[in-house]
Amino acid sequence: MPETLQLILGIIFLILVYALTRYGIAWKMQRVAKQIIDELRHKGATSPETAVTLPYAKPNYLHIGMRDYRPKVLSSMVQEGYVGRTEEGKYFLQIPDIPKEGR
């Protein structure tokens, strides 16, 4: 096989691997966001008065094992306005009528 063809196939392979990993991470973060919404619904945290503490609100830097996306997803959900945060550090659903997709 000519070197030029090997180089082109190698670059295509790297681009494909990069795209698939980005897609996989986005899929995982979307699943985690749904889990957070379901957990807040289950606990009845739909207003600042019924807000609850979440054990994964702060990242654990000494965690060993698979990467935990929950702190990052929770932070982005607060920034986007889907989840509210009280001054005490408790969380609640700001938009309680978020549709349950895929069920």
N, C-alpha and C positions, 0 to 999 in steps of 0.2 A: 504494500500500500504506500503510495507516495507520501512524503512528509507533509506536503501542503494539505492533503486530504485529512491526514491525522490531526493536524493543527486545527483545521476547521471543525472536525467532529469533536475534538476536545473542548473547543470554545462553546459549541452548541450544547454539549453535555453540561458544562459548568453553568451556562445560562439557565438550562432546564432545571438543574438541581437548585439553583438560587430561587427561581420562581416557585418551585414546589415547596421549598421550606417557608417562603413568605406566605404562601397560601395556607399551609398547615398551621402556622402561628396565628394567622388571622382567624381561621376556623376554631382553633382552641380558645382564643380570647372571646369569640362570640359565644361559645358554649359556656364559658365562665361567667360572662355577663348575664346570660339566662339563668344560671344557677344562683347568682347573687339576687336577681329580681325575685326568683321563686322563694329563696330563703327569707327575704324581707317580707314578702306576701304571707308566707307561712307563719312568721312571727307576728304578723299584724302591724308592722312598722310602716304606717301610711301617713303619719303626721309627726311633727316635732314632739308632741306629747307622748307618742307611743314609740319613739325611736329606741333602737337597741344597739348594744355594743357588738362589734364583730371582731372575733379573735384574729383575723387576718388583715385587719385594717393597716397595720404597720408591717413593713417587710421584715422577715426574719433572716438576718445575714448569716446565721450559723446553721441554717437548714441544710441537711444532707439528703440528697435524692433528686427527684424530678423538680424542674423549675415550677415555682408557684406564681401564676399570673394574677391571682386574686387581688393583691394590693395594687398593682398597676391598673387593672381593669376598674377596680373600685374608685381609684383616684380619677381616672378619665370619666367615669360616670358622674362623679360629683362635679367635675369641670363642665360637662355637657348639660347638667341640670336634670338628669334622670333620678339621681339620688341626692338627698340633702344631708347636710352634716350639722349637728348642733354644736354649741360651744363646749359641751362636755365631751365631745368626740363620739357621739352616738349617730347612727345612720338611719334614714327612713326613705321610703319611696316618695319622691316629689310628684311623680306622675303615676298615680295608682292604677290608671286604666291602660297601661301598656299591654298591647295584645299578646296573647300566648300563641306564638307561632310554632308550627310544626307539631301541634297536639290535636 
